[in-house]
């Protein structure tokens, strides 16, 4: 993104609990919390493991690979700033490491998307501070 361009869509608010996630995406890495007590990853970031309620968490880089668990095609924009994007795919991705993540699928043809399709993370640098993780289809 050029320094003079402005990003008009909503951007996430970075707080202390999510800062490691956003720092990693800015470096084009997908990093999510993992519980040292039970060994399970989780997403969205929170202070306690949703599996065992331990506070012994660490941030770990994950593969950025997964499959489409569910999706919808937005054919009407979620506001004026999204008008140029329609149609677009909003999807729930089941990461290979376990957690599910809400995101967008970047594709030239929204009709190509199917539940169960394999996907890989794609990083969209929208501002100097914010990089959004989106996903692309792994179709051959």
DSSP file (Angstrom, degrees, kcal/mol; ACC not computed):
  #  RESIDUE AA STRUCTURE BP1 BP2  ACC     N-H-->O    O-->H-N    N-H-->O    O-->H-N    TCO  KAPPA ALPHA  PHI   PSI    X-CA   Y-CA   Z-CA
    1    1 A X              0   0    0      0, 0.0     2,-0.1     0, 0.0   125,-0.0   0.000 360.0 360.0 360.0 136.4    0.0    0.0    0.0
    2    2 A X    >   -     0   0    0      1,-0.1     3,-0.8     4,-0.1     0, 0.0  -0.401 360.0-120.6 -73.9 153.2    1.4    3.4   -0.8
    3    3 A X  T 3  S+     0   0    0      1,-0.2    -1,-0.1    -2,-0.1   125,-0.1   0.773 111.9  51.9 -64.2 -25.7    2.0    5.8    2.0
    4    4 A X  T 3  S+     0   0    0      2,-0.1    -1,-0.2     0, 0.0     2,-0.1   0.660  88.4  97.6 -87.0 -16.3   -0.4    8.4    0.5
    5    5 A X    <   -     0   0    0     -3,-0.8     2,-0.4     1,-0.0     0, 0.0  -0.412  64.0-144.7 -73.2 147.8   -3.3    6.0    0.1
    6    6 A X        -     0   0    0     -2,-0.1     2,-0.6   121,-0.1   121,-0.1  -0.904   5.6-138.4-113.2 144.7   -6.0    5.9    2.8
    7    7 A X        -     0   0    0     -2,-0.4     4,-0.1     1,-0.1   119,-0.0  -0.901  18.5-177.1-101.7 118.3   -7.9    2.8    3.9
    8    8 A X        +     0   0    0     -2,-0.6    -1,-0.1    73,-0.1    73,-0.1   0.585  51.3  92.4 -96.5 -11.4  -11.5    3.6    4.4
    9    9 A X  S    S-     0   0    0      1,-0.1    -2,-0.1    72,-0.1    73,-0.0  -0.389  91.4 -82.8 -79.6 161.2  -12.8    0.3    5.7
   10   10 A X        -     0   0    0     -2,-0.1     2,-0.3     1,-0.0    -1,-0.1  -0.329  46.9-157.3 -61.1 143.7  -13.1   -0.4    9.4
   11   11 A X        -     0   0    0     -3,-0.1    -1,-0.0    -4,-0.1   121,-0.0  -0.899  23.2 -96.3-121.4 154.8   -9.8   -1.6   11.0
   12   12 A X        -     0   0    0     -2,-0.3     2,-0.6     1,-0.1    -1,-0.0  -0.282  31.6-121.5 -67.1 152.5   -9.3   -3.6   14.1
   13   13 A X        -     0   0    0      0, 0.0     2,-0.6     0, 0.0    -1,-0.1  -0.857  25.4-140.1 -92.4 124.3   -8.5   -2.0   17.4
   14   14 A X        +     0   0    0     -2,-0.6     2,-0.2     3,-0.0     5,-0.0  -0.753  28.8 170.2 -88.7 124.4   -5.2   -3.3   18.8
   15   15 A X    >>  -     0   0    0     -2,-0.6     4,-1.8     1,-0.0     3,-1.2  -0.767  51.4 -91.3-123.6 173.7   -5.2   -3.8   22.5
   16   16 A X  T 34 S+     0   0    0      1,-0.3     4,-0.4    -2,-0.2    -2,-0.0   0.831 124.3  54.1 -56.9 -32.7   -2.6   -5.5   24.7
   17   17 A X  T 34 S+     0   0    0      1,-0.2    -1,-0.3     2,-0.1     4,-0.1   0.756 119.1  31.8 -73.7 -24.1   -4.4   -8.9   24.4
   18   18 A X  T X> S+     0   0    0     -3,-1.2     4,-2.1     2,-0.1     3,-0.6   0.490  90.2  96.9-109.9  -6.2   -4.3   -8.9   20.6
   19   19 A X  H 3X S+     0   0    0     -4,-1.8     4,-2.9     1,-0.2     5,-0.2   0.881  81.9  54.0 -54.5 -44.0   -1.1   -6.9   19.9
   20   20 A X  H 3> S+     0   0    0     -4,-0.4     4,-2.0     1,-0.2    -1,-0.2   0.888 108.9  50.5 -59.7 -35.8    1.1  -10.1   19.4
   21   21 A X  H <> S+     0   0    0     -3,-0.6     4,-2.3     2,-0.2    10,-0.3   0.953 114.4  42.2 -63.1 -50.1   -1.4  -11.3   16.8
   22   22 A X  H  X S+     0   0    0     -4,-2.1     4,-1.9     1,-0.2   109,-0.2   0.844 111.6  55.1 -70.3 -33.6   -1.3   -8.0   14.9
   23   23 A X  H  X S+     0   0    0     -4,-2.9     4,-0.8    -5,-0.2    -1,-0.2   0.920 110.6  47.0 -61.3 -42.6    2.5   -7.7   15.2
   24   24 A X  H ><>S+     0   0    0     -4,-2.0     5,-2.2    -5,-0.2     3,-0.9   0.918 109.5  51.7 -66.3 -44.1    2.9  -11.1   13.7
   25   25 A X  H ><5S+     0   0    0     -4,-2.3     3,-2.1     1,-0.3    -1,-0.2   0.884 103.5  58.6 -62.7 -35.4    0.5  -10.4   10.8
   26   26 A X  H 3<5S+     0   0    0     -4,-1.9    -1,-0.3     1,-0.3    -2,-0.2   0.813 108.1  46.8 -61.2 -27.6    2.4   -7.2   10.0
   27   27 A X  T <<5S-     0   0    0     -3,-0.9    -1,-0.3    -4,-0.8    -2,-0.2   0.235 124.2-108.7 -94.2  11.9    5.4   -9.6    9.5
   28   28 A X  T < 5S+     0   0    0     -3,-2.1     2,-0.4     1,-0.3    -3,-0.2   0.886  80.2 125.3  59.6  43.1    3.3  -11.9    7.4
   29   29 A X      < -     0   0    0     -5,-2.2     2,-0.7    -8,-0.2    -1,-0.3  -0.972  57.6-138.1-125.2 143.9    3.2  -14.6   10.1
   30   30 A X        +     0   0    0     32,-0.5    32,-3.0    -2,-0.4     2,-0.4  -0.916  31.1 173.8-103.0 113.0    0.0  -16.2   11.6
   31   31 A X  E     +A   61   0A   0     -2,-0.7     2,-0.3   -10,-0.3    30,-0.3  -0.977   2.6 172.4-125.0 130.3    0.5  -16.5   15.3
   32   32 A X  E     -A   60   0A   0     28,-2.4    28,-2.5    -2,-0.4    11,-0.1  -0.908  38.4 -85.8-133.9 161.0   -2.2  -17.6   17.8
   33   33 A X  E     -AB  59  42A   0      9,-0.6     9,-2.2    -2,-0.3     2,-0.4  -0.379  37.5-169.6 -69.0 144.0   -2.3  -18.5   21.5
   34   34 A X  E     -AB  58  41A   0     24,-3.0    24,-2.4     7,-0.2     2,-0.4  -0.998  22.2-124.5-131.5 136.7   -1.4  -22.0   22.6
   35   35 A X  E  >  -A   57   0A   0      5,-2.7     4,-1.6    -2,-0.4    22,-0.2  -0.670   9.0-157.7 -82.5 126.6   -2.0  -23.3   26.1
   36   36 A X  T  4 S+     0   0    0     20,-3.2    -1,-0.1    -2,-0.4    21,-0.1   0.741  91.5  54.9 -73.1 -22.2    1.1  -24.7   27.8
   37   37 A X  T  4 S+     0   0    0     19,-0.6    -1,-0.2     1,-0.1    20,-0.1   0.944 126.9  13.4 -77.8 -49.4   -1.1  -26.7   30.2
   38   38 A X  T  4 S-     0   0    0      2,-0.2    -2,-0.2    16,-0.0    -1,-0.1   0.577  94.6-127.8-105.8 -11.1   -3.2  -28.7   27.7
   39   39 A X     <  +     0   0    0     -4,-1.6     2,-0.3     1,-0.3    -3,-0.1   0.505  61.2 135.1  82.1   3.9   -1.3  -28.0   24.5
   40   40 A X        -     0   0    0     -6,-0.1    -5,-2.7    58,-0.0    -1,-0.3  -0.662  48.6-135.7 -93.6 142.8   -4.3  -26.7   22.5
   41   41 A X  E     -B   34   0A   0     56,-0.6     2,-0.3    -2,-0.3    -7,-0.2  -0.525  24.2-171.9 -81.5 157.1   -4.3  -23.6   20.3
   42   42 A X  E     -B   33   0A   0     -9,-2.2    -9,-0.6    -2,-0.2     2,-0.3  -0.991   9.5-134.7-148.4 158.4   -7.2  -21.2   20.4
   43   43 A X  S    S+     0   0    0     -2,-0.3    57,-0.4   -11,-0.1     2,-0.2  -0.937  75.2  49.5-154.2 131.8   -8.5  -18.2   18.5
   44   44 A X  S    S-     0   0    0     -2,-0.3    -1,-0.1    55,-0.1     2,-0.1   0.379  96.0-106.3 -82.5 158.2   -9.6  -15.4   19.2
   45   45 A X        +     0   0    0     -2,-0.2     2,-0.3     2,-0.0    -2,-0.1  -0.360  53.0 156.2 -62.1 136.5   -7.0  -14.3   21.7
   46   46 A X        -     0   0    0     -4,-0.1     4,-0.1    -2,-0.1    -4,-0.0  -0.962  51.5-109.3-155.2 166.4   -8.1  -14.2   25.4
   47   47 A X  S    S+     0   0    0     -2,-0.3     2,-0.4     2,-0.1    10,-0.1   0.700  98.7  47.5 -77.7 -20.9   -6.4  -14.4   28.8
   48   48 A X  S    S-     0   0    0      8,-0.1     2,-0.2     7,-0.0     7,-0.2  -0.942  90.6-107.1-122.3 144.3   -7.6  -18.0   29.7
   49   49 A X     >  -     0   0    0      5,-2.8     4,-1.8    -2,-0.4    -2,-0.1  -0.506  22.1-146.6 -64.0 127.9   -7.5  -21.1   27.7
   50   50 A X  T  4 S+     0   0    0     -2,-0.2    -1,-0.2     1,-0.2    -8,-0.0   0.628  95.3  52.2 -73.0 -10.7  -11.1  -21.9   26.6
   51   51 A X  T  4 S+     0   0    0    -11,-0.1    -1,-0.2     3,-0.1    -2,-0.0   0.892 133.2   1.6 -89.8 -46.1  -10.3  -25.7   26.8
   52   52 A X  T  4 S-     0   0    0      2,-0.1    -2,-0.2     0, 0.0    -3,-0.0   0.422  90.4-120.8-125.8  -2.1   -8.8  -26.0   30.4
   53   53 A X     <  +     0   0    0     -4,-1.8     2,-0.1     1,-0.2    -3,-0.1   0.630  58.7 150.3  70.5  17.2   -9.0  -22.4   31.7
   54   54 A X        -     0   0    0      1,-0.1    -5,-2.8     2,-0.1    -1,-0.2  -0.486  44.1-151.4 -75.8 150.0   -5.3  -22.2   32.3
   55   55 A X        +     0   0    0     -7,-0.2     2,-1.6    -2,-0.1    -1,-0.1   0.321  68.8 107.4 -98.2   4.7   -3.6  -18.7   32.1
   56   56 A X        +     0   0    0     -7,-0.0   -20,-3.2     2,-0.0   -19,-0.6  -0.606  51.5 154.1 -86.8  81.0   -0.3  -20.4   31.0
   57   57 A X  E     -A   35   0A   0     -2,-1.6     2,-0.3   -22,-0.2   -22,-0.2  -0.756  25.7-172.9-113.2 153.7   -0.4  -19.3   27.4
   58   58 A X  E     -A   34   0A   0    -24,-2.4   -24,-3.0    -2,-0.3     2,-0.5  -0.981  27.4-117.3-139.9 153.4    2.2  -18.6   24.7
   59   59 A X  E     -A   33   0A   0     -2,-0.3     2,-0.4   -26,-0.2   -26,-0.2  -0.788  36.7-178.5 -90.0 130.6    2.0  -17.2   21.2
   60   60 A X  E     -A   32   0A   0    -28,-2.5   -28,-2.4    -2,-0.5     2,-0.2  -0.988  28.6-118.4-132.6 141.2    3.0  -19.7   18.5
   61   61 A X  E     -A   31   0A   0     -2,-0.4   -30,-0.3   -30,-0.3     2,-0.2  -0.554  34.2-160.2 -72.3 139.1    3.3  -19.4   14.7
   62   62 A X        -     0   0    0    -32,-3.0   -32,-0.5    -2,-0.2    -1,-0.0  -0.702  30.6 -99.9-117.9 172.1    1.0  -21.7   12.9
   63   63 A X        -     0   0    0     -2,-0.2    58,-0.1     2,-0.1     3,-0.1   0.756  39.0-133.5 -65.9 -27.5    1.0  -23.1    9.3
   64   64 A X        +     0   0    0      1,-0.3    57,-2.6    56,-0.1     2,-0.3   0.652  68.3 119.0  78.0  14.2   -1.6  -20.7    7.9
   65   65 A X  E     +C  120   0B   0     55,-0.2    31,-2.6    70,-0.1    -1,-0.3  -0.829  27.7 118.4-113.1 152.5   -3.3  -23.7    6.3
   66   66 A X  E     -CD 119  95B   0     53,-1.8    53,-2.5    -2,-0.3     2,-0.3  -0.943  49.1 -91.3-177.7-161.6   -6.8  -25.0    6.9
   67   67 A X  E     -CD 118  94B   0     27,-1.8    27,-2.9    -2,-0.3     2,-0.6  -0.970  39.6 -95.1-139.3 156.4  -10.1  -25.7    5.3
   68   68 A X  E     + D   0  93B   0     49,-2.3    48,-2.9    -2,-0.3    25,-0.2  -0.582  35.1 178.1 -73.5 118.3  -13.3  -23.9    4.8
   69   69 A X  E     -     0   0B   0     23,-2.9     2,-0.3    -2,-0.6    -1,-0.2   0.842  69.7 -18.1 -85.2 -40.8  -15.7  -24.8    7.6
   70   70 A X  E     + D   0  92B   0     22,-1.4    22,-2.9    44,-0.1    -1,-0.4  -0.971  67.1 175.9-159.7 159.5  -18.5  -22.5    6.5
   71   71 A X  E     - D   0  91B   0     -2,-0.3     2,-0.3    20,-0.3    20,-0.2  -0.990  14.4-155.9-161.1 165.3  -19.0  -19.5    4.2
   72   72 A X  E     - D   0  90B   0     18,-2.3    18,-2.4    -2,-0.3     2,-0.6  -0.980  21.0-128.5-142.0 154.3  -21.4  -17.0    2.7
   73   73 A X  E     - D   0  89B   0     -2,-0.3     2,-0.7    16,-0.2    16,-0.2  -0.920  19.2-144.5-104.4 118.4  -21.2  -14.9   -0.4
   74   74 A X  E     + D   0  88B   0     14,-3.3    14,-1.7    -2,-0.6    13,-0.7  -0.737  26.4 168.8 -82.8 114.6  -22.0  -11.2    0.3
   75   75 A X        +     0   0    0     -2,-0.7     2,-0.4    12,-0.2    -1,-0.2   0.538  68.6  51.8-103.8 -11.5  -23.8   -9.9   -2.7
   76   76 A X  S    S-     0   0    0     -3,-0.1    -1,-0.1    10,-0.0    11,-0.1  -0.984  97.7-107.9-121.0 137.3  -24.8   -6.7   -1.1
   77   77 A X        -     0   0    0     -2,-0.4     3,-0.1     1,-0.1     6,-0.1  -0.280  12.8-131.0 -67.8 148.9  -22.2   -4.6    0.6
   78   78 A X  S    S-     0   0    0      1,-0.2     2,-0.2    -4,-0.1    -1,-0.1   0.054  88.6 -24.7 -82.5  25.2  -22.0   -4.3    4.4
   79   79 A X  S >  S-     0   0    0      1,-0.1     3,-1.8     2,-0.0     4,-0.3  -0.681  86.5 -72.7 143.2 165.1  -21.8   -0.5    3.9
   80   80 A X  G >  S+     0   0    0      1,-0.3     3,-1.3    -2,-0.2     4,-0.3   0.803 123.3  61.6 -57.6 -33.0  -20.8    1.9    1.2
   81   81 A X  G 3  S+     0   0    0      1,-0.3    -1,-0.3     2,-0.1     3,-0.2   0.675 105.2  49.2 -71.0 -13.7  -17.0    1.3    1.7
   82   82 A X  G X> S+     0   0    0     -3,-1.8     3,-1.5     1,-0.1     4,-0.8   0.411  80.7 100.2-100.0   0.4  -17.5   -2.4    0.7
   83   83 A X  G X4 S+     0   0    0     -3,-1.3     3,-0.7    -4,-0.3    -1,-0.1   0.858  79.8  52.0 -57.4 -40.2  -19.6   -1.6   -2.5
   84   84 A X  G 34 S+     0   0    0     -4,-0.3    -1,-0.3     1,-0.2    -2,-0.1   0.671 105.2  59.1 -71.7 -14.9  -16.6   -2.1   -4.9
   85   85 A X  G <4 S+     0   0    0     -3,-1.5    -1,-0.2    -4,-0.0    -2,-0.2   0.694  80.4 149.9 -88.5 -19.7  -15.9   -5.5   -3.3
   86   86 A X    <<  +     0   0    0     -4,-0.8   -11,-0.2    -3,-0.7     2,-0.1  -0.332  54.1  41.5 -67.8 144.0  -19.2   -7.3   -4.0
   87   87 A X  S    S+     0   0    0    -13,-0.7     2,-0.3     1,-0.1   -12,-0.2   0.620  84.8 153.3 -77.3 149.5  -19.5  -10.1   -4.4
   88   88 A X  E     -D   74   0B   0    -14,-1.7   -14,-3.3    -2,-0.1     2,-0.5  -0.963  39.4-118.5-140.0 159.1  -17.1  -11.3   -1.7
   89   89 A X  E     -DE  73 105B   0     16,-0.7    16,-1.6    -2,-0.3     2,-0.5  -0.849  16.5-168.5-105.6 126.3  -16.7  -14.4    0.5
   90   90 A X  E     +DE  72 104B   0    -18,-2.4   -18,-2.3    -2,-0.5     2,-0.3  -0.957  25.1 179.0-106.6 126.8  -16.8  -14.3    4.3
   91   91 A X  E     -DE  71 103B   0     12,-2.6    12,-2.6    -2,-0.5     2,-0.6  -0.942  35.9-136.7-136.9 151.7  -15.6  -17.6    5.6
   92   92 A X  E     -DE  70 102B   0    -22,-2.9   -23,-2.9    -2,-0.3   -22,-1.4  -0.945  31.0-157.4-101.4 118.6  -15.0  -19.6    8.8
   93   93 A X  E     -DE  68 101B   0      8,-3.0     8,-2.4    -2,-0.6     2,-0.9  -0.851  12.0-146.5-102.1 129.5  -11.7  -21.4    8.4
   94   94 A X  E     -DE  67 100B   0    -27,-2.9   -27,-1.8    -2,-0.5     6,-0.2  -0.843  26.7-142.1 -89.9 103.8  -10.8  -24.5   10.5
   95   95 A X  E >   -D   66   0B   0      4,-2.7     3,-2.2    -2,-0.9   -29,-0.3  -0.320  17.6-117.1 -65.4 150.4   -7.1  -24.0   10.9
   96   96 A X  T 3  S+     0   0    0    -31,-2.6    -1,-0.1     1,-0.3   -30,-0.1   0.784 115.8  60.4 -58.4 -26.7   -5.0  -27.2   10.7
   97   97 A X  T 3  S-     0   0    0    -32,-0.3   -56,-0.6     2,-0.1    -1,-0.3   0.492 123.2-100.9 -82.6  -3.3   -4.0  -26.5   14.3
   98   98 A X  S <  S+     0   0    0     -3,-2.2    -2,-0.1     1,-0.4   -56,-0.1  -0.316  83.4 103.2 123.0 -53.0   -7.6  -26.7   15.5
   99   99 A X        -     0   0    0     -5,-0.1    -4,-2.7     1,-0.1    -1,-0.4  -0.167  61.8-126.2 -69.0 162.5   -9.2  -23.3   16.1
  100  100 A X  E     -E   94   0B   0    -57,-0.4     2,-0.4    -6,-0.2    -6,-0.2  -0.834  21.9-163.7-105.9 147.8  -11.6  -21.6   13.7
  101  101 A X  E     -E   93   0B   0     -8,-2.4    -8,-3.0    -2,-0.3     2,-0.4  -0.996  15.5-135.5-137.9 128.2  -11.0  -18.1   12.3
  102  102 A X  E     +E   92   0B   0     -2,-0.4     2,-0.2   -10,-0.2   -10,-0.2  -0.691  49.8 125.3 -83.0 133.4  -13.4  -15.7   10.6
  103  103 A X  E     -E   91   0B   0    -12,-2.6   -12,-2.6    -2,-0.4     2,-0.3  -0.838  54.9 -81.9-162.3-168.0  -11.9  -14.1    7.5
  104  104 A X  E     -E   90   0B   0     29,-0.3    31,-2.6    -2,-0.2     2,-0.6  -0.888  27.7-134.0-114.9 151.1  -12.3  -13.4    3.8
  105  105 A X  E     -Ef  89 135B   0    -16,-1.6     2,-0.7    -2,-0.3   -16,-0.7  -0.931  17.2-145.0-101.6 125.0  -11.5  -15.7    0.9
  106  106 A X  E     + f   0 136B   0     29,-3.6    31,-0.6    -2,-0.6     2,-0.3  -0.821  41.3 142.3 -91.6 113.7   -9.6  -13.9   -1.9
  107  107 A X        -     0   0    0     -2,-0.7     3,-0.2    29,-0.1   -18,-0.1  -0.996  55.8-136.1-152.4 149.2  -10.7  -15.4   -5.2
  108  108 A X  S    S+     0   0    0     -2,-0.3     2,-0.5     1,-0.2    -1,-0.1   0.771 102.8  38.3 -75.5 -26.1  -11.5  -14.2   -8.7
  109  109 A X    >   -     0   0    0      1,-0.1     3,-2.1    -3,-0.1     4,-0.3  -0.908  63.7-166.6-131.5 104.6  -14.7  -16.3   -8.8
  110  110 A X  G >  S+     0   0    0     -2,-0.5     3,-1.1     1,-0.3    -1,-0.1   0.726  88.2  68.1 -62.0 -20.9  -16.8  -16.5   -5.6
  111  111 A X  G 3  S+     0   0    0      1,-0.2    -1,-0.3     3,-0.0   -38,-0.0   0.619  87.4  68.0 -74.5 -11.6  -18.7  -19.5   -7.2
  112  112 A X  G <  S+     0   0    0     -3,-2.1    -1,-0.2     2,-0.0     2,-0.2   0.631  77.9 103.8 -78.7 -14.1  -15.5  -21.6   -6.9
  113  113 A X    <   +     0   0    0     -3,-1.1     2,-0.3    -4,-0.3   -42,-0.1  -0.493  46.1 172.1 -78.7 135.2  -15.6  -21.7   -3.1
  114  114 A X    >   -     0   0    0     -2,-0.2     3,-2.0   -44,-0.1   -46,-0.3  -0.989  40.4 -98.1-139.6 148.1  -16.9  -24.9   -1.4
  115  115 A X  T 3  S+     0   0    0     -2,-0.3   -46,-0.2     1,-0.3     3,-0.1  -0.438 113.1  29.6 -59.3 136.6  -17.0  -26.1    2.2
  116  116 A X  T 3  S+     0   0    0    -48,-2.9    -1,-0.3     1,-0.3   -47,-0.1   0.244  84.9 142.0  92.6 -12.3  -14.0  -28.4    2.8
  117  117 A X    <   -     0   0    0     -3,-2.0   -49,-2.3   -49,-0.1    -1,-0.3  -0.352  54.7-117.5 -61.3 140.9  -11.8  -26.6    0.3
  118  118 A X  E     -C   67   0B   0    -51,-0.2    20,-2.7    -3,-0.1     2,-0.3  -0.591  38.3-175.2 -78.7 142.5   -8.2  -26.3    1.4
  119  119 A X  E     -CG  66 137B   0    -53,-2.5   -53,-1.8    -2,-0.2     2,-0.4  -0.925  17.9-150.7-138.3 160.3   -6.9  -22.7    1.9
  120  120 A X  E     -CG  65 136B   0     16,-2.1    16,-2.6    -2,-0.3   -55,-0.2  -0.986  33.5-100.6-132.3 142.5   -3.7  -20.9    2.8
  121  121 A X  E     - G   0 135B   0    -57,-2.6     2,-0.4    -2,-0.4    14,-0.3  -0.295  33.2-168.6 -63.3 145.3   -3.3  -17.6    4.6
  122  122 A X  E     - G   0 134B   0     12,-3.9    12,-3.4    10,-0.0     2,-0.5  -0.996  15.8-135.9-133.7 132.7   -2.7  -14.5    2.4
  123  123 A X  E     - G   0 133B   0     -2,-0.4     2,-0.7    10,-0.2    10,-0.2  -0.819  11.5-162.4-102.2 129.1   -1.7  -11.2    4.1
  124  124 A X  E     - G   0 132B   0      8,-2.7     8,-2.7    -2,-0.5     2,-1.2  -0.912   9.9-151.0-111.5 105.1   -3.2   -7.9    3.0
  125  125 A X  E     + G   0 131B   0     -2,-0.7     6,-0.2     6,-0.3     3,-0.1  -0.636  27.6 164.7 -76.8  98.0   -1.2   -4.9    4.1
  126  126 A X        +     0   0    0      4,-1.3     2,-0.3    -2,-1.2    -1,-0.2   0.768  65.2   0.8 -92.9 -27.2   -4.0   -2.3    4.5
  127  127 A X  S    S-     0   0    0      3,-2.0    -1,-0.2  -121,-0.1  -124,-0.1  -0.912  82.9 -97.5-144.4 170.7   -2.1    0.4    6.5
  128  128 A X  S    S+     0   0    0     -2,-0.3     3,-0.1     1,-0.2  -125,-0.0   0.794 126.6  37.4 -61.8 -25.1    1.4    0.6    7.8
  129  129 A X  S    S+     0   0    0      1,-0.1     2,-0.5    -4,-0.0    -1,-0.2   0.721 113.3  58.8 -97.0 -24.5    0.2   -0.6   11.2
  130  130 A X        +     0   0    0   -105,-0.1    -3,-2.0  -104,-0.1    -4,-1.3  -0.929  48.5 175.6-121.2 126.3   -2.5   -3.2   10.1
  131  131 A X  E     - G   0 125B   0     -2,-0.5     2,-0.4    -6,-0.2    -6,-0.3  -0.998  22.2-147.0-121.9 125.1   -2.1   -6.3    8.0
  132  132 A X  E     - G   0 124B   0     -8,-2.7    -8,-2.7    -2,-0.4     2,-0.6  -0.778   9.8-133.1 -95.3 131.1   -5.3   -8.4    7.6
  133  133 A X  E     + G   0 123B   0     -2,-0.4   -29,-0.3   -10,-0.2     2,-0.2  -0.737  36.5 163.9 -82.1 122.3   -5.0  -12.2    7.3
  134  134 A X  E     - G   0 122B   0    -12,-3.4   -12,-3.9    -2,-0.6     2,-0.3  -0.728  27.3-123.7-124.3 176.1   -7.2  -13.4    4.5
  135  135 A X  E     -fG 105 121B   0    -31,-2.6   -29,-3.6   -14,-0.3     2,-0.3  -0.931  11.5-155.8-130.5 151.6   -7.2  -16.8    2.7
  136  136 A X  E     -fG 106 120B   0    -16,-2.6   -16,-2.1    -2,-0.3     2,-0.1  -0.894  32.2-101.3-120.1 153.0   -6.8  -18.1   -0.8
  137  137 A X  E     - G   0 119B   0    -31,-0.6   -18,-0.2    -2,-0.3   -70,-0.0  -0.451  16.6-147.5 -72.3 143.7   -8.0  -21.4   -2.3
  138  138 A X        +     0   0    0    -20,-2.7   -19,-0.1    -2,-0.1    -1,-0.1   0.147  47.4 144.2 -94.5  17.7   -5.5  -24.2   -2.8
  139  139 A X              0   0    0    -21,-0.2    -2,-0.0     1,-0.1   -22,-0.0  -0.289 360.0 360.0 -62.0 140.6   -7.2  -25.5   -5.8
  140  140 A X              0   0    0      0, 0.0    -1,-0.1     0, 0.0    -2,-0.0   0.450 360.0 360.0 -82.6 360.0   -4.9  -26.9   -8.5
